[in-house]
Amino acid sequence: MRTPLQQRFRAWIASPAYPWVTGGALTVGAVAELIAYPGSLTTTLGVLVSSASLMWRRSFPPVAVVTVAAGLLGFAGDVSLYISIMVSGPVGFYILGRYRVRHPAVIVVGGALGAVCVNLVHIRTWSRMNLPVPPLWQKGSLSLFAESFLLTVVIFGAVMMGDAVRSRDQSRRERDQAQAQLIALERQQAAEAERAAIARELHDIVSHAVSMIAVQAESATYATPGLTPEARDGFQQIAGTARSSMAELRRLLGVLRTPQAQRETALNAPQPTLDHLSELVEQHRAVGGEAELKVTGERVSLPATWELSAYRIAQEALTNARKHAPGARTVVEIDYGADQMLTLRVHDDGPGPGPRPASGAGHGLTGMRERAALVGGRLSVGAGPGGGFLVEARLPWGSGGSAWRRERV
């Protein structure tokens, strides 16, 4: 876990201003160094270009070729190694390896050849300075190339470090991409599973209604006296169509049902309604939770889909509270409303949305959103007005509720 200071430092390194500030600071340092220790025109040009070119290292990584070439040129022009070149040279090779301007082996070989050339220039300079320089390919002459070996080791280390960072970042991106794909797949599977569960529940609701149509049509042919043959045939056709529709519903359900979901108890159990919310709250209390049910407005007989969707949302919200806020007090509020809008709120006084997936990434929240959308409603989740976590579902029952009441009458 990174500290806030480390996070700010990494954010600063990743900012676009970082290469400009560091490259500019190194260039200013190079100017100060050249004023204190002036060199030849070749040395001055190499030092300044090698330092200043680092300002473009992120926006145009191939500029690092200029960085290392100018650094080697500046070092070749003077036997004194300036501090700015000691910084810009390895950084340039690091950038070449970091952004894979060329294959690392090509970069190292090219850098080693440049180091040998600089070493040969220095050997010639030592001869002109009357320093003891043994002839090439004679005993002791290999020591003259220690400079080449040292520079090659530095070049190799800088290039390999850059390539290692590149490989690490690439692996991290691939891992993040795979994780994002996995999360997307889990969300899709959760949504599909919830839709399949809703389809099974709708099958029970619609099958009951269609079966009633079939029974009433069959009964009408015997219970209604004085029916004409045409009317009797019409009732029989209605009953036959209803039976065919039930068979088609069973076939579609067989496509959606998974082997794990084929449980007779679940299929045969009656679907819960809003009248069962008190039992749901008691179940929450029985497992150690503290819950309260508040009902506002006059109880309205809603279509079975509305009743079931509201019940399942409350059930999942209570499960969510037990999982992420154990021991918290939970209040379930249901408001039938005079504006034909059923409002369901489940609020706990736990730690709030921080520890739980309030953004909708969790399967439970995905299911609640699916159920709210099924009846044309919407679901909102997040921090409650006084803290804690709030799940609020607004389900318009309007014309659906009125039609349901007319059917019951």
URURHU-V959175 format. One record per pair of residues at least 24 apart in sequence whose C-alpha atoms are under 7 Angstrom apart, sorted by the first residue. I is the first residue (numbers start at 1). J is the second residue. If there is no record, write none. Layout:
i->I j->J
i->I j->J
This chain:
i->19 j->54
i->19 j->55
i->19 j->57
i->19 j->58
i->20 j->55
i->23 j->51
i->23 j->52
i->23 j->54
i->23 j->55
i->24 j->52
i->24 j->55
i->26 j->51
i->26 j->84
i->27 j->51
i->27 j->52
i->30 j->84
i->42 j->74
i->42 j->77
i->43 j->74
i->43 j->75
i->43 j->77
i->43 j->78
i->44 j->74
i->46 j->70
i->46 j->71
i->46 j->73
i->46 j->74
i->47 j->71
i->47 j->74
i->47 j->84
i->47 j->85
i->50 j->85
i->50 j->88
i->51 j->84
i->51 j->88
i->61 j->95
i->61 j->96
i->61 j->99
i->62 j->101
i->64 j->92
i->64 j->93
i->64 j->95
i->64 j->96
i->67 j->92
i->68 j->92
i->68 j->93
i->72 j->118
i->76 j->118
i->76 j->121
i->76 j->122
i->79 j->122
i->90 j->155
i->90 j->158
i->93 j->155
i->93 j->158
i->93 j->159
i->94 j->158
i->94 j->159
i->94 j->161
i->94 j->162
i->95 j->162
i->96 j->159
i->97 j->159
i->97 j->160
i->97 j->162
i->97 j->163
i->98 j->162
i->98 j->163
i->98 j->165
i->98 j->166
i->99 j->166
i->104 j->159
i->108 j->155
i->108 j->156
i->111 j->152
i->111 j->155
i->112 j->152
i->115 j->148
i->115 j->151
i->115 j->152
i->116 j->148
i->119 j->145
i->119 j->147
i->119 j->148
i->187 j->363
i->190 j->363
i->191 j->366
i->191 j->367
i->194 j->367
i->196 j->256
i->196 j->257
i->200 j->253
i->203 j->249
i->205 j->304
i->207 j->246
i->210 j->242
i->210 j->246
i->211 j->242
i->213 j->239
i->213 j->242
i->214 j->238
i->214 j->239
i->214 j->242
i->214 j->243
i->271 j->308
i->272 j->308
i->272 j->311
i->273 j->307
i->273 j->308
i->273 j->311
i->274 j->307
i->274 j->311
i->277 j->311
i->289 j->327
i->290 j->327
i->290 j->328
i->290 j->329
i->290 j->330
i->291 j->329
i->291 j->330
i->291 j->331
i->292 j->330
i->292 j->331
i->292 j->332
i->293 j->331
i->293 j->332
i->293 j->333
i->294 j->332
i->294 j->333
i->294 j->334
i->295 j->333
i->295 j->334
i->295 j->335
i->296 j->334
i->296 j->335
i->296 j->336
i->297 j->335
i->297 j->336
i->297 j->337
i->298 j->336
i->299 j->336
i->300 j->336
i->301 j->405
i->302 j->401
i->302 j->404
i->303 j->400
i->303 j->401
i->303 j->404
i->306 j->375
i->309 j->371
i->309 j->372
i->313 j->368
i->314 j->346
i->316 j->364
i->317 j->346
i->317 j->391
i->321 j->348
i->324 j->355
i->324 j->356
i->325 j->350
i->325 j->351
i->340 j->396
i->340 j->397
i->340 j->398
i->341 j->394
i->341 j->395
i->341 j->396
i->341 j->397
i->341 j->398
i->342 j->394
i->342 j->395
i->342 j->396
i->342 j->397
i->343 j->393
i->343 j->394
i->343 j->395
i->344 j->392
i->344 j->393
i->344 j->394
i->345 j->390
i->345 j->391
i->345 j->392
i->345 j->393
i->346 j->390
i->346 j->391
i->346 j->392
i->347 j->384
i->347 j->389
i->347 j->390
i->347 j->391
i->348 j->388
i->348 j->389
i->348 j->390
i->349 j->387
i->349 j->388
i->349 j->389
i->350 j->388
i->350 j->389
i->351 j->388
i->352 j->383
i->352 j->387
i->352 j->388
i->352 j->389
i->353 j->382
i->353 j->383
i->353 j->389
i->358 j->382
